[in-house]
Amino acid sequence: MKQSKAVEIAVGLFVAAGMAALFILAMKVSNLSTSVNGESYTITASFDNIGGLKVRSPVTVSGVRIGRVDSIVYDFETYEAVVQLRIGNSYDRFPEDTTASIFTAGLLGEQYVALEPGGSEDNIMPGDRIQLTQSALVLEQMIGQFLYNTASAEEK
């Protein structure tokens, strides 16, 4: 009887540890577990098309994660998506002519914002807007354009 109780407790602890491991894995995959640590500031960038970019998507420079997408709203005056980027305070020296592009990690991976510093002497200040942006490449649009061009070439 005592051995049966010990086995039940061991199995219960094993199941609880497994559930905790699955929860941690789910948090890592969904990007909910990591955020910008410490103090941060925000800058904005406008894009014609953000593709599948989501809030909490990474913001990187040279492959180094420096922040996250804080919010995405649609501007009815410019007809563009305005993306607010939250950047860690330790990354506070980007030139004014920095460009922001939306890329995909791998063929079918998550989308992220990549910043590429320019050569200006003046730096972006908190709250500023990045002027030079490159929208996401949407696979469906590229395939449609290819098929349209192929059909046009066959007609000639």
C-alpha positions as CSV (number, residue, x, y, z in Angstrom):
1,M,0.0,0.0,0.0
2,K,2.8,2.4,0.9
3,Q,4.7,1.6,-2.3
4,S,1.5,2.2,-4.4
5,K,1.1,5.6,-2.8
6,A,4.8,6.5,-3.6
7,V,4.3,5.5,-7.2
8,E,1.2,7.6,-7.5
9,I,3.1,10.7,-6.1
10,A,6.0,10.1,-8.4
11,V,3.7,9.8,-11.4
12,G,1.9,13.0,-10.4
13,L,5.1,14.9,-10.0
14,F,6.3,13.6,-13.4
15,V,3.0,14.7,-15.1
16,A,3.2,18.2,-13.4
17,A,6.8,18.6,-14.6
18,G,5.7,17.6,-18.1
19,M,2.9,20.2,-18.1
20,A,5.2,22.9,-16.8
21,A,7.7,22.0,-19.6
22,L,4.9,22.2,-22.3
23,F,3.8,25.6,-20.9
24,I,7.3,27.0,-21.1
25,L,7.7,25.7,-24.6
26,A,4.4,27.3,-25.6
27,M,5.5,30.6,-24.2
28,K,8.8,30.5,-26.0
29,V,7.2,29.6,-29.4
30,S,4.5,32.3,-29.0
31,N,7.1,35.0,-28.1
32,L,5.1,35.9,-25.0
33,S,8.0,35.1,-22.6
34,T,10.5,37.6,-23.9
35,S,10.1,41.4,-23.9
36,V,12.3,44.4,-23.9
37,N,14.1,44.2,-20.6
38,G,14.5,47.4,-18.6
39,E,14.0,50.9,-19.9
40,S,12.9,51.4,-23.5
41,Y,11.8,54.1,-26.0
42,T,9.5,54.0,-29.0
43,I,9.8,55.0,-32.6
44,T,7.4,54.6,-35.5
45,A,7.6,53.5,-39.1
46,S,4.9,53.4,-41.8
47,F,4.5,50.6,-44.3
48,D,2.3,50.1,-47.3
49,N,1.9,46.4,-46.5
50,I,3.0,44.7,-43.2
51,G,2.1,41.2,-44.4
52,G,1.8,38.9,-41.3
53,L,3.7,41.2,-38.9
54,K,2.2,41.0,-35.4
55,V,2.5,42.8,-32.1
56,R,5.5,41.4,-30.2
57,S,7.3,40.5,-33.3
58,P,11.1,41.1,-33.0
59,V,13.0,44.2,-34.1
60,T,16.5,43.4,-35.1
61,V,19.7,45.1,-36.3
62,S,22.4,42.8,-37.9
63,G,20.5,39.8,-36.5
64,V,20.6,41.1,-32.9
65,R,17.2,41.4,-31.2
66,I,17.0,45.0,-29.9
67,G,13.2,45.3,-29.3
68,R,9.7,44.3,-30.2
69,V,6.7,45.6,-32.2
70,D,4.6,47.5,-29.7
71,S,1.5,48.3,-31.7
72,I,0.2,48.3,-35.3
73,V,-2.5,50.8,-36.4
74,Y,-3.9,51.9,-39.7
75,D,-3.6,55.6,-40.6
76,F,-6.6,56.7,-42.6
77,E,-4.9,59.9,-43.8
78,T,-1.8,58.2,-45.4
79,Y,-3.5,54.8,-46.0
80,E,-0.5,53.0,-44.4
81,A,0.1,50.8,-41.5
82,V,1.9,52.6,-38.7
83,V,4.1,50.3,-36.6
84,Q,5.3,51.4,-33.2
85,L,8.7,49.8,-32.3
86,R,9.8,49.6,-28.6
87,I,13.6,49.6,-28.5
88,G,15.8,49.0,-25.5
89,N,17.5,52.1,-24.1
90,S,20.9,50.5,-24.6
91,Y,20.3,50.8,-28.4
92,D,19.8,54.5,-28.6
93,R,22.2,55.7,-31.3
94,F,20.6,55.0,-34.7
95,P,21.2,57.6,-37.5
96,E,18.2,59.6,-38.8
97,D,18.4,57.9,-42.2
98,T,18.0,54.4,-40.7
99,T,15.8,52.1,-42.8
100,A,13.2,49.7,-41.6
101,S,12.3,46.6,-43.6
102,I,9.9,43.7,-42.9
103,F,11.5,40.3,-43.4
104,T,10.5,36.7,-42.9
105,A,12.7,34.3,-40.8
106,G,13.1,31.4,-43.1
107,L,10.6,30.4,-45.8
108,L,7.5,30.1,-43.7
109,G,8.8,31.7,-40.4
110,E,7.6,34.6,-38.4
111,Q,8.0,38.1,-39.8
112,Y,10.1,40.7,-38.1
113,V,11.3,44.3,-38.5
114,A,15.0,44.7,-39.4
115,L,16.6,48.1,-39.0
116,E,19.6,49.1,-41.1
117,P,21.6,52.1,-39.8
118,G,22.4,54.9,-42.3
119,G,25.2,57.3,-42.3
120,S,23.7,60.5,-40.9
121,E,25.4,62.4,-38.1
122,D,22.1,63.1,-36.3
123,N,20.4,60.3,-34.4
124,I,16.8,59.2,-34.2
125,M,15.2,60.6,-31.0
126,P,12.5,58.8,-29.0
127,G,9.1,59.3,-30.6
128,D,10.6,60.0,-34.1
129,R,9.4,58.3,-37.3
130,I,11.6,56.3,-39.6
131,Q,11.1,57.8,-43.0
132,L,12.7,55.0,-45.2
133,T,10.8,51.8,-45.1
134,Q,10.4,48.6,-47.2
135,S,7.2,46.7,-46.9
136,A,6.8,43.0,-46.6
137,L,7.0,40.8,-49.6
138,V,3.7,38.9,-49.9
139,L,4.2,35.5,-51.6
140,E,0.7,35.5,-53.1
141,Q,1.3,38.9,-54.8
142,M,4.7,37.7,-56.1
143,I,3.1,34.5,-57.6
144,G,0.2,36.6,-59.1
145,Q,2.7,39.0,-60.7
146,F,4.7,36.1,-62.1
147,L,1.6,34.5,-63.6
148,Y,0.4,37.8,-65.0
149,N,3.9,38.4,-66.6
150,T,4.0,34.9,-68.0
151,A,0.5,35.3,-69.5
152,S,1.4,38.7,-71.0
153,A,4.6,37.3,-72.6
154,E,2.7,34.3,-74.2
155,E,0.2,36.8,-75.9
156,K,3.0,38.6,-77.7
